Amino acid sequence: MLDQIGEFLRETGYAHFVHGFVNQGAWKELVMIAVACLLLYLAIKKQYEPLLLMPIAFGMLLVNLGPTGLMSAPDGFGEVGGLLHYLYQGVKLGVYPPLIFLGIGALTDFGPLIANPRSVLLGAAAQLGIFTTFVGALLLRFTAAEAASIGIIGGADGPTAIFLTSRLAPHLLGPVSVAAYSYMALVPVIQPPIMRLLTTPEERATVMEQLRPVSRAEKIIFPIVVAILGILLVPQAAALLGCLMLGNLFRESGVVDRLLKTAQNELINIVTILLGVSVGATATAERFLNPQTIGVFALGIAAFSLSTAGGVLLGKVMYKMSGGKINPLIGAAGVSAVPMAARVVQKVGQEENPSNFLLMHAMGPNVAGVIGSAIAAGVLLSIYG
């Protein structure tokens, strides 16, 4: 009986940490537990991207609580793997991110983009951070696959970052996903100083004309045309772009109400839980606490900032070329943090001119950024995948 009690005590997580301290290794897991608790605090108290930050943080917590075996692979001799190992296969095989895109498409109105096609250019300009950071990461001795995975953070699109990183650099999945969602949550903090720095009060106060009405036929044709042209151009983006446009076609067709409600609610919510927890479970102490992680976070903020700057700078060019009819602030919404970036544009614009309503104008570049980041990921995947 005493032997059995002793065996039980030796297998507890407490014994693991006591033994770890003796061997000077357990402190890393305790640091990861503290990081997970901090992320949970930010998700719950500060409401920073709680829908994904909370499951990511809890997955991180679970995998660092000693020898739980949650991420253990089957041994090939009849021993099954851990729960999170099997859930992670949806990330590894590239299943979860496209399903998230299906839900995003079902929730997104592409009307502002259709009404103002020039928004596509702003969405493209806001991908600047992806490719400049990619070059910077190469100069810092990251491999091309790692540099691509880090650069995609500049797209401010969590599912796209997870999709690309799981294919090119799965060992960086934890740091990249946490960085991507952290910076998405900090859009209201990061973007406004850049927007004010690069624009004048006169430019920020610019009032734009009301967008034209968009017909139902245009909204139905749009996802079909974008899917055909985009996938023919970048076949590697087919999973993300195809699911995004299918979800939008559910929305605009008006004939599949049950499928639309499922994509908007049950499906995207279930996949969000599975994606978040399994991605968080990759953030083990060994993978997360190293110099590479610091580099990922530093390059990630640079990528996001450069993407914001790229959109605003092209917005300034369009402001000049249009004779002052386009507010350059809407270029900042070219990152694909939908709809938070568009709301930030609205807020900054109204600070300069209380009668200014830029939200719908900013939604054009915002949804263009979603398409742009998916295509950018496809380009990087086709070259380095």
C-alpha positions in Angstrom: 0.0 0.0 0.0 2.8 2.4 0.9 4.6 1.6 -2.3 1.4 2.5 -4.3 1.0 5.7 -2.4 4.7 6.5 -3.1 4.3 5.7 -6.8 1.2 8.0 -6.9 3.1 10.9 -5.3 6.1 10.5 -7.6 3.8 10.8 -10.6 2.1 14.0 -9.5 2.9 17.4 -11.1 4.1 18.6 -7.7 6.8 15.9 -7.6 7.7 16.9 -11.2 8.4 20.5 -10.2 10.2 19.5 -7.0 12.5 17.2 -9.0 12.8 19.9 -11.7 14.0 22.5 -9.2 16.6 20.1 -8.0 17.8 19.8 -11.6 17.3 23.5 -12.3 14.8 23.0 -15.1 11.3 23.6 -13.7 11.6 27.4 -13.6 10.9 27.6 -17.3 7.6 25.8 -17.0 6.7 28.1 -14.1 7.5 31.1 -16.3 5.2 29.7 -19.0 2.4 29.2 -16.4 2.8 32.8 -15.4 2.7 33.9 -19.1 -0.5 31.9 -19.6 -2.1 33.5 -16.6 -1.1 36.9 -17.8 -2.7 36.2 -21.2 -5.8 35.0 -19.4 -5.9 38.2 -17.5 -5.6 40.3 -20.7 -8.3 38.2 -22.3 -10.8 38.4 -19.4 -10.1 41.7 -17.7 -8.9 43.8 -20.7 -10.9 41.9 -23.3 -7.9 41.7 -25.7 -9.1 39.3 -28.5 -10.7 37.0 -25.8 -12.3 34.6 -28.3 -8.9 33.3 -29.3 -6.5 34.6 -26.6 -8.4 32.8 -23.9 -8.2 29.2 -25.4 -4.6 29.8 -26.6 -3.6 30.9 -23.0 -5.4 27.9 -21.4 -3.8 25.5 -23.9 -0.5 27.0 -23.0 -1.3 26.5 -19.3 -2.3 22.9 -19.7 0.8 21.8 -21.6 3.1 23.3 -19.0 1.5 21.7 -15.9 4.0 18.9 -15.6 3.8 15.4 -17.2 0.2 15.6 -18.4 0.9 13.8 -21.7 -1.7 16.0 -23.4 0.5 16.5 -26.4 2.1 13.0 -26.4 2.0 11.2 -29.7 1.0 7.5 -29.8 3.9 5.2 -29.3 3.0 2.8 -32.1 2.6 -0.2 -29.7 -1.1 0.4 -28.7 -0.6 3.4 -26.4 -2.9 6.2 -27.5 -1.7 9.8 -27.7 -2.9 12.8 -25.6 -6.1 14.7 -26.3 -4.3 17.9 -27.5 -2.1 15.8 -29.8 -5.1 14.7 -31.8 -6.8 18.2 -31.7 -3.5 19.7 -33.0 -3.8 17.6 -36.2 -6.4 20.0 -37.4 -3.7 22.7 -37.2 -0.9 20.5 -38.6 -3.1 19.4 -41.6 -4.3 22.9 -42.3 -8.0 22.2 -41.5 -8.9 24.8 -38.8 -7.7 28.1 -40.4 -9.7 27.6 -43.6 -12.8 26.8 -41.6 -12.3 30.0 -39.6 -12.1 31.8 -42.9 -15.4 30.2 -43.9 -17.0 31.8 -40.9 -15.3 35.1 -41.5 -16.6 35.2 -45.0 -20.1 34.5 -43.8 -19.8 37.4 -41.4 -18.2 39.9 -43.8 -19.9 42.5 -46.0 -17.7 43.1 -49.1 -20.1 46.0 -50.2 -17.7 48.8 -49.2 -14.9 47.2 -51.2 -17.1 46.7 -54.3 -18.4 50.3 -54.0 -14.8 51.6 -53.9 -12.5 49.2 -55.8 -9.5 51.5 -55.2 -9.6 50.0 -51.6 -7.9 47.0 -53.0 -4.7 49.1 -53.5 -4.8 50.1 -49.9 -5.2 46.5 -48.8 -2.3 45.6 -50.9 -0.1 48.4 -49.6 -0.8 47.3 -46.0 1.0 44.0 -46.8 4.3 46.0 -46.9 5.2 44.8 -43.4 5.0 41.1 -44.4 7.7 41.3 -47.1 10.0 43.9 -45.5 10.0 42.0 -42.2 10.7 38.8 -44.2 13.8 40.4 -45.5 14.8 41.7 -42.1 14.3 38.2 -40.6 16.6 36.7 -43.2 19.3 39.3 -42.3 18.9 38.2 -38.7 19.8 34.6 -39.7 16.3 33.1 -39.6 15.7 30.6 -42.3 13.5 31.6 -45.3 10.6 29.4 -43.9 11.0 31.0 -40.5 11.2 34.5 -42.0 8.0 34.0 -44.0 6.2 32.8 -40.9 7.3 35.8 -38.9 6.6 38.3 -41.7 3.0 37.1 -42.0 2.3 38.6 -38.6 2.3 41.9 -40.4 -1.0 40.9 -42.1 -2.7 41.1 -38.6 -4.6 37.9 -39.5 -4.3 35.2 -36.9 -5.7 32.3 -38.9 -3.5 33.1 -41.8 -0.4 33.3 -39.6 -1.3 29.9 -38.0 -2.0 28.4 -41.4 1.4 29.5 -42.9 3.5 28.8 -39.8 2.1 25.3 -39.4 3.2 24.5 -42.9 6.6 26.3 -42.9 7.9 26.5 -39.4 5.7 24.5 -36.9 8.3 25.0 -34.1 7.5 28.7 -34.2 3.7 28.2 -34.1 3.4 29.2 -30.4 5.4 32.4 -30.5 3.9 33.5 -33.9 0.3 32.8 -32.9 0.6 34.6 -29.6 2.4 37.5 -31.2 -0.2 37.7 -34.0 -3.2 37.8 -31.7 -1.5 40.1 -29.2 -0.8 42.7 -31.8 -4.3 42.3 -33.2 -5.6 43.0 -29.8 -3.4 46.1 -29.5 -4.5 47.6 -32.7 -6.1 50.6 -30.8 -2.8 51.2 -29.1 -0.3 50.6 -31.9 -2.0 52.2 -34.9 -3.1 55.7 -33.8 0.5 57.1 -33.1 1.6 55.8 -36.5 -1.4 57.3 -38.2 -0.9 60.7 -36.5 2.8 60.7 -37.3 2.3 60.1 -41.0 -0.7 62.5 -41.6 -1.4 66.2 -41.2 -4.5 67.5 -39.3 -5.9 68.7 -42.6 -5.6 65.2 -44.1 -7.1 63.5 -41.0 -10.1 65.9 -41.1 -10.9 65.0 -44.8 -14.6 64.1 -45.2 -15.2 61.5 -47.9 -18.3 61.2 -50.1 -20.9 58.6 -49.3 -20.3 55.2 -51.0 -22.7 54.3 -53.8 -25.3 51.5 -53.1 -24.1 48.0 -54.1 -26.6 45.7 -55.8 -27.4 42.2 -54.7 -26.1 40.8 -58.0 -22.7 42.5 -57.5 -22.4 41.0 -54.1 -23.2 37.5 -55.4 -20.8 37.8 -58.4 -18.0 39.2 -56.3 -17.0 36.1 -54.3 -17.2 33.9 -57.4 -15.0 36.2 -59.4 -12.5 36.7 -56.6 -12.2 33.0 -56.0 -11.6 32.2 -59.7 -9.1 35.0 -60.3 -7.3 34.7 -56.9 -6.9 31.0 -56.9 -5.7 30.9 -60.6 -3.1 33.5 -59.6 -2.0 31.8 -56.4 -3.1 28.2 -56.2 -1.5 27.8 -52.7 -4.1 30.3 -51.3 -7.0 28.1 -52.5 -7.9 26.8 -49.0 -8.1 30.2 -47.3 -9.4 32.2 -50.2 -11.9 29.5 -51.3 -13.4 29.1 -47.9 -13.5 32.9 -47.4 -15.5 33.4 -50.6 -17.7 30.4 -50.0 -18.7 31.8 -46.7 -19.5 35.1 -48.3 -21.5 33.5 -51.0 -23.6 31.8 -48.3 -24.2 35.3 -46.9 -25.1 37.1 -50.1 -27.0 34.4 -52.0 -29.9 34.5 -49.6 -30.8 30.9 -50.3 -28.9 28.9 -47.7 -29.9 30.5 -44.5 -29.3 27.3 -42.4 -25.7 27.0 -43.8 -25.1 30.7 -43.2 -26.2 30.6 -39.6 -24.1 27.5 -39.0 -21.0 29.1 -40.5 -21.6 32.4 -38.6 -22.2 30.7 -35.2 -21.7 27.0 -34.4 -19.0 26.2 -36.8 -16.7 29.1 -36.3 -17.2 29.0 -32.5 -16.3 25.3 -32.3 -13.3 25.6 -34.6 -12.1 28.7 -32.6 -12.0 26.6 -29.4 -10.2 23.7 -31.0 -7.7 26.0 -32.9 -7.0 28.1 -29.9 -6.4 25.3 -27.4 -4.3 23.2 -29.7 -2.1 26.2 -30.8 -1.6 27.2 -27.2 -0.5 23.7 -26.4 2.5 24.1 -28.8 3.9 26.8 -26.5 5.9 24.6 -24.3 8.8 26.0 -22.2 11.4 24.4 -24.5 9.9 26.0 -27.6 8.9 29.3 -26.2 11.6 30.4 -23.8 14.5 31.0 -26.2 16.1 33.9 -28.1 14.1 33.1 -31.2 10.9 34.0 -29.4 12.2 37.4 -28.5 13.1 37.9 -32.2 9.6 36.8 -33.3 7.9 39.3 -31.0 10.3 42.1 -32.0 10.0 41.4 -35.7 6.2 40.9 -35.4 5.7 44.4 -34.0 7.9 45.8 -36.8 5.8 43.9 -39.4 2.5 45.2 -38.0 3.8 48.8 -37.7 5.2 48.8 -41.3 2.0 47.4 -42.6 0.0 50.2 -41.0 2.5 52.7 -42.4 2.3 51.2 -45.9 -1.4 51.6 -46.0 -1.3 55.2 -44.7 1.5 56.3 -47.1 -0.4 55.0 -50.1 -3.5 56.7 -48.7 -1.5 60.0 -48.7 -0.7 59.4 -52.4 -4.3 58.8 -53.2 -5.3 61.9 -51.2 -3.0 64.0 -53.4 -4.1 62.3 -56.6 -7.8 62.7 -55.8 -7.5 66.4 -55.0 -8.1 65.8 -51.3 -11.1 63.6 -51.6 -9.6 60.5 -50.0 -8.8 60.5 -46.3 -5.4 58.8 -45.9 -6.3 57.3 -42.5 -8.4 54.6 -44.2 -5.1 53.1 -45.5 -4.4 52.0 -41.9 -7.4 49.7 -42.1 -5.6 47.7 -44.9 -4.4 45.3 -42.2 -6.9 42.6 -41.9 -7.9 43.0 -38.2 -11.6 43.1 -39.1 -13.4 45.3 -38.0 -11.1 46.7 -35.2 -8.8 48.5 -37.6 -11.7 50.2 -39.3 -13.1 51.3 -35.9 -9.7 52.8 -35.0 -9.7 54.8 -38.3 -13.2 56.1 -37.4 -12.0 57.1 -33.9 -8.9 58.9 -35.1 -10.8 60.7 -37.9 -13.5 61.9 -35.5 -10.9 63.2 -33.1 -9.8 65.7 -35.8 -13.3 66.3 -37.2 -16.3 65.2 -35.1 -18.6 65.2 -38.2 -16.3 62.8 -40.0 -17.7 59.2 -40.5 -15.0 57.0 -42.0 -16.1 53.6 -40.8 -17.7 52.3 -44.0 -14.9 53.8 -46.1 -12.3 52.0 -43.9 -14.1 48.7 -44.2 -13.2 48.6 -47.9 -9.4 48.4 -47.3 -10.1 46.3 -44.2 -11.7 43.4 -46.0 -9.3 43.9 -48.9 -6.6 43.2 -46.3 -8.1 39.9 -45.5 -7.9 38.9 -49.1 -4.4 40.4 -49.4 -3.0 38.5 -46.4 -4.4 35.2 -47.7 -2.8 35.8 -51.1 0.5 36.9 -49.5 0.5 33.6 -47.5 -0.1 31.7 -50.7 2.8 33.4 -52.4 5.1 32.6 -49.5 3.9 29.0 -49.3 4.3 28.4 -53.0 7.9 29.7 -52.9 9.1 28.1 -49.6 6.6 25.4 -48.9 
